[in-house]
Amino acid sequence: IGIRMAVGAKGRHILVQFLVEAMILSVIGGIIGIALGLAGTQAIAHFAEIPFVFSPVAIVGAVLFSGSVGVFFGFYPARKASNLDPIASLRYE
């Protein structure tokens, strides 16, 4: 953070970087969770001999929800990082 700010990055650039990173990580986590959930549901449906049915709308909604959760909970750390003093943050790097 300190290096980016020292070479000219503004606070909003740091904010956007943190928010995009939080969103990407949460969407990846959501996709992994959906894949594991679908695999587990399919395995249970196979052993219980019941039909396996899933909703593509629910999957898209879950991915969008996980992305929005990442942005929501990433906002405070992103805001805090964007307001850091570049010299103070360079001391710890």
PyMOL commands that place a pseudoatom at each C-alpha (Angstrom):
pseudoatom trace, name=CA, resn=ILE, resi=1, chain=A, elem=C, hetatm=0, pos=[0.000, 0.000, 0.000]
pseudoatom trace, name=CA, resn=GLY, resi=2, chain=A, elem=C, hetatm=0, pos=[2.738, 2.393, 0.984]
pseudoatom trace, name=CA, resn=ILE, resi=3, chain=A, elem=C, hetatm=0, pos=[4.741, 1.737, -2.171]
pseudoatom trace, name=CA, resn=ARG, resi=4, chain=A, elem=C, hetatm=0, pos=[1.694, 2.232, -4.403]
pseudoatom trace, name=CA, resn=MET, resi=5, chain=A, elem=C, hetatm=0, pos=[0.817, 5.475, -2.652]
pseudoatom trace, name=CA, resn=ALA, resi=6, chain=A, elem=C, hetatm=0, pos=[4.433, 6.652, -2.750]
pseudoatom trace, name=CA, resn=VAL, resi=7, chain=A, elem=C, hetatm=0, pos=[4.510, 6.255, -6.536]
pseudoatom trace, name=CA, resn=GLY, resi=8, chain=A, elem=C, hetatm=0, pos=[1.290, 8.195, -6.992]
pseudoatom trace, name=CA, resn=ALA, resi=9, chain=A, elem=C, hetatm=0, pos=[-1.714, 5.958, -6.361]
pseudoatom trace, name=CA, resn=LYS, resi=10, chain=A, elem=C, hetatm=0, pos=[-4.609, 7.848, -4.866]
pseudoatom trace, name=CA, resn=GLY, resi=11, chain=A, elem=C, hetatm=0, pos=[-6.746, 6.606, -1.998]
pseudoatom trace, name=CA, resn=ARG, resi=12, chain=A, elem=C, hetatm=0, pos=[-9.592, 5.662, -4.320]
pseudoatom trace, name=CA, resn=HIS, resi=13, chain=A, elem=C, hetatm=0, pos=[-7.238, 3.420, -6.331]
pseudoatom trace, name=CA, resn=ILE, resi=14, chain=A, elem=C, hetatm=0, pos=[-6.318, 1.549, -3.148]
pseudoatom trace, name=CA, resn=LEU, resi=15, chain=A, elem=C, hetatm=0, pos=[-9.996, 1.367, -2.196]
pseudoatom trace, name=CA, resn=VAL, resi=16, chain=A, elem=C, hetatm=0, pos=[-10.971, -0.093, -5.572]
pseudoatom trace, name=CA, resn=GLN, resi=17, chain=A, elem=C, hetatm=0, pos=[-8.078, -2.562, -5.472]
pseudoatom trace, name=CA, resn=PHE, resi=18, chain=A, elem=C, hetatm=0, pos=[-9.145, -3.886, -2.068]
pseudoatom trace, name=CA, resn=LEU, resi=19, chain=A, elem=C, hetatm=0, pos=[-12.819, -4.078, -3.040]
pseudoatom trace, name=CA, resn=VAL, resi=20, chain=A, elem=C, hetatm=0, pos=[-12.091, -5.925, -6.290]
pseudoatom trace, name=CA, resn=GLU, resi=21, chain=A, elem=C, hetatm=0, pos=[-9.810, -8.341, -4.447]
pseudoatom trace, name=CA, resn=ALA, resi=22, chain=A, elem=C, hetatm=0, pos=[-12.456, -8.989, -1.786]
pseudoatom trace, name=CA, resn=MET, resi=23, chain=A, elem=C, hetatm=0, pos=[-15.113, -9.549, -4.448]
pseudoatom trace, name=CA, resn=ILE, resi=24, chain=A, elem=C, hetatm=0, pos=[-12.935, -11.925, -6.484]
pseudoatom trace, name=CA, resn=LEU, resi=25, chain=A, elem=C, hetatm=0, pos=[-11.989, -13.974, -3.427]
pseudoatom trace, name=CA, resn=SER, resi=26, chain=A, elem=C, hetatm=0, pos=[-15.577, -14.242, -2.236]
pseudoatom trace, name=CA, resn=VAL, resi=27, chain=A, elem=C, hetatm=0, pos=[-16.872, -15.181, -5.704]
pseudoatom trace, name=CA, resn=ILE, resi=28, chain=A, elem=C, hetatm=0, pos=[-14.209, -17.891, -5.983]
pseudoatom trace, name=CA, resn=GLY, resi=29, chain=A, elem=C, hetatm=0, pos=[-15.233, -19.144, -2.547]
pseudoatom trace, name=CA, resn=GLY, resi=30, chain=A, elem=C, hetatm=0, pos=[-18.879, -19.072, -3.595]
pseudoatom trace, name=CA, resn=ILE, resi=31, chain=A, elem=C, hetatm=0, pos=[-18.157, -21.050, -6.762]
pseudoatom trace, name=CA, resn=ILE, resi=32, chain=A, elem=C, hetatm=0, pos=[-16.187, -23.653, -4.803]
pseudoatom trace, name=CA, resn=GLY, resi=33, chain=A, elem=C, hetatm=0, pos=[-19.016, -23.866, -2.271]
pseudoatom trace, name=CA, resn=ILE, resi=34, chain=A, elem=C, hetatm=0, pos=[-21.603, -24.274, -5.014]
pseudoatom trace, name=CA, resn=ALA, resi=35, chain=A, elem=C, hetatm=0, pos=[-19.540, -27.007, -6.686]
pseudoatom trace, name=CA, resn=LEU, resi=36, chain=A, elem=C, hetatm=0, pos=[-19.118, -28.897, -3.415]
pseudoatom trace, name=CA, resn=GLY, resi=37, chain=A, elem=C, hetatm=0, pos=[-22.787, -28.427, -2.572]
pseudoatom trace, name=CA, resn=LEU, resi=38, chain=A, elem=C, hetatm=0, pos=[-23.911, -29.715, -5.957]
pseudoatom trace, name=CA, resn=ALA, resi=39, chain=A, elem=C, hetatm=0, pos=[-21.556, -32.699, -5.722]
pseudoatom trace, name=CA, resn=GLY, resi=40, chain=A, elem=C, hetatm=0, pos=[-22.766, -33.525, -2.225]
pseudoatom trace, name=CA, resn=THR, resi=41, chain=A, elem=C, hetatm=0, pos=[-26.401, -33.132, -3.203]
pseudoatom trace, name=CA, resn=GLN, resi=42, chain=A, elem=C, hetatm=0, pos=[-25.928, -35.321, -6.253]
pseudoatom trace, name=CA, resn=ALA, resi=43, chain=A, elem=C, hetatm=0, pos=[-24.229, -38.009, -4.143]
pseudoatom trace, name=CA, resn=ILE, resi=44, chain=A, elem=C, hetatm=0, pos=[-27.007, -37.949, -1.566]
pseudoatom trace, name=CA, resn=ALA, resi=45, chain=A, elem=C, hetatm=0, pos=[-29.663, -38.020, -4.286]
pseudoatom trace, name=CA, resn=HIS, resi=46, chain=A, elem=C, hetatm=0, pos=[-27.932, -40.995, -5.897]
pseudoatom trace, name=CA, resn=PHE, resi=47, chain=A, elem=C, hetatm=0, pos=[-27.763, -43.005, -2.672]
pseudoatom trace, name=CA, resn=ALA, resi=48, chain=A, elem=C, hetatm=0, pos=[-31.274, -42.019, -1.573]
pseudoatom trace, name=CA, resn=GLU, resi=49, chain=A, elem=C, hetatm=0, pos=[-32.589, -42.780, -5.064]
pseudoatom trace, name=CA, resn=ILE, resi=50, chain=A, elem=C, hetatm=0, pos=[-34.328, -39.454, -5.464]
pseudoatom trace, name=CA, resn=PRO, resi=51, chain=A, elem=C, hetatm=0, pos=[-34.077, -37.165, -8.496]
pseudoatom trace, name=CA, resn=PHE, resi=52, chain=A, elem=C, hetatm=0, pos=[-31.307, -34.570, -8.543]
pseudoatom trace, name=CA, resn=VAL, resi=53, chain=A, elem=C, hetatm=0, pos=[-32.720, -31.156, -9.455]
pseudoatom trace, name=CA, resn=PHE, resi=54, chain=A, elem=C, hetatm=0, pos=[-30.971, -27.796, -9.322]
pseudoatom trace, name=CA, resn=SER, resi=55, chain=A, elem=C, hetatm=0, pos=[-31.900, -24.286, -10.298]
pseudoatom trace, name=CA, resn=PRO, resi=56, chain=A, elem=C, hetatm=0, pos=[-29.515, -22.264, -12.488]
pseudoatom trace, name=CA, resn=VAL, resi=57, chain=A, elem=C, hetatm=0, pos=[-31.168, -19.095, -11.188]
pseudoatom trace, name=CA, resn=ALA, resi=58, chain=A, elem=C, hetatm=0, pos=[-30.277, -20.088, -7.619]
pseudoatom trace, name=CA, resn=ILE, resi=59, chain=A, elem=C, hetatm=0, pos=[-26.672, -20.718, -8.648]
pseudoatom trace, name=CA, resn=VAL, resi=60, chain=A, elem=C, hetatm=0, pos=[-26.365, -17.305, -10.306]
pseudoatom trace, name=CA, resn=GLY, resi=61, chain=A, elem=C, hetatm=0, pos=[-28.024, -15.732, -7.272]
pseudoatom trace, name=CA, resn=ALA, resi=62, chain=A, elem=C, hetatm=0, pos=[-25.585, -17.456, -4.928]
pseudoatom trace, name=CA, resn=VAL, resi=63, chain=A, elem=C, hetatm=0, pos=[-22.583, -16.221, -6.926]
pseudoatom trace, name=CA, resn=LEU, resi=64, chain=A, elem=C, hetatm=0, pos=[-23.956, -12.668, -6.981]
pseudoatom trace, name=CA, resn=PHE, resi=65, chain=A, elem=C, hetatm=0, pos=[-24.711, -12.859, -3.269]
pseudoatom trace, name=CA, resn=SER, resi=66, chain=A, elem=C, hetatm=0, pos=[-21.199, -14.069, -2.441]
pseudoatom trace, name=CA, resn=GLY, resi=67, chain=A, elem=C, hetatm=0, pos=[-19.724, -11.216, -4.486]
pseudoatom trace, name=CA, resn=SER, resi=68, chain=A, elem=C, hetatm=0, pos=[-21.881, -8.655, -2.730]
pseudoatom trace, name=CA, resn=VAL, resi=69, chain=A, elem=C, hetatm=0, pos=[-20.943, -10.082, 0.679]
pseudoatom trace, name=CA, resn=GLY, resi=70, chain=A, elem=C, hetatm=0, pos=[-17.278, -9.730, -0.257]
pseudoatom trace, name=CA, resn=VAL, resi=71, chain=A, elem=C, hetatm=0, pos=[-17.736, -6.101, -1.260]
pseudoatom trace, name=CA, resn=PHE, resi=72, chain=A, elem=C, hetatm=0, pos=[-19.821, -5.325, 1.828]
pseudoatom trace, name=CA, resn=PHE, resi=73, chain=A, elem=C, hetatm=0, pos=[-17.392, -6.833, 4.323]
pseudoatom trace, name=CA, resn=GLY, resi=74, chain=A, elem=C, hetatm=0, pos=[-14.339, -5.668, 2.393]
pseudoatom trace, name=CA, resn=PHE, resi=75, chain=A, elem=C, hetatm=0, pos=[-15.384, -2.022, 2.437]
pseudoatom trace, name=CA, resn=TYR, resi=76, chain=A, elem=C, hetatm=0, pos=[-14.178, -1.208, 5.970]
pseudoatom trace, name=CA, resn=PRO, resi=77, chain=A, elem=C, hetatm=0, pos=[-10.642, -2.634, 5.523]
pseudoatom trace, name=CA, resn=ALA, resi=78, chain=A, elem=C, hetatm=0, pos=[-10.461, -1.061, 2.059]
pseudoatom trace, name=CA, resn=ARG, resi=79, chain=A, elem=C, hetatm=0, pos=[-11.491, 2.319, 3.415]
pseudoatom trace, name=CA, resn=LYS, resi=80, chain=A, elem=C, hetatm=0, pos=[-8.995, 2.026, 6.253]
pseudoatom trace, name=CA, resn=ALA, resi=81, chain=A, elem=C, hetatm=0, pos=[-6.188, 1.082, 3.845]
pseudoatom trace, name=CA, resn=SER, resi=82, chain=A, elem=C, hetatm=0, pos=[-7.024, 3.938, 1.495]
pseudoatom trace, name=CA, resn=ASN, resi=83, chain=A, elem=C, hetatm=0, pos=[-6.673, 6.453, 4.323]
pseudoatom trace, name=CA, resn=LEU, resi=84, chain=A, elem=C, hetatm=0, pos=[-3.244, 5.233, 5.471]
pseudoatom trace, name=CA, resn=ASP, resi=85, chain=A, elem=C, hetatm=0, pos=[-0.315, 7.595, 5.538]
pseudoatom trace, name=CA, resn=PRO, resi=86, chain=A, elem=C, hetatm=0, pos=[2.162, 6.334, 2.897]
pseudoatom trace, name=CA, resn=ILE, resi=87, chain=A, elem=C, hetatm=0, pos=[5.198, 7.091, 5.048]
pseudoatom trace, name=CA, resn=ALA, resi=88, chain=A, elem=C, hetatm=0, pos=[3.767, 5.284, 8.063]
pseudoatom trace, name=CA, resn=SER, resi=89, chain=A, elem=C, hetatm=0, pos=[2.877, 2.230, 6.011]
pseudoatom trace, name=CA, resn=LEU, resi=90, chain=A, elem=C, hetatm=0, pos=[6.329, 2.166, 4.357]
pseudoatom trace, name=CA, resn=ARG, resi=91, chain=A, elem=C, hetatm=0, pos=[7.892, 1.894, 7.802]
pseudoatom trace, name=CA, resn=TYR, resi=92, chain=A, elem=C, hetatm=0, pos=[6.400, -1.587, 8.205]
pseudoatom trace, name=CA, resn=GLU, resi=93, chain=A, elem=C, hetatm=0, pos=[7.149, -2.920, 4.703]
for i in range(1, 93): cmd.bond("trace and resi %d" % i, "trace and resi %d" % (i + 1))
show_as sticks, trace
zoom trace
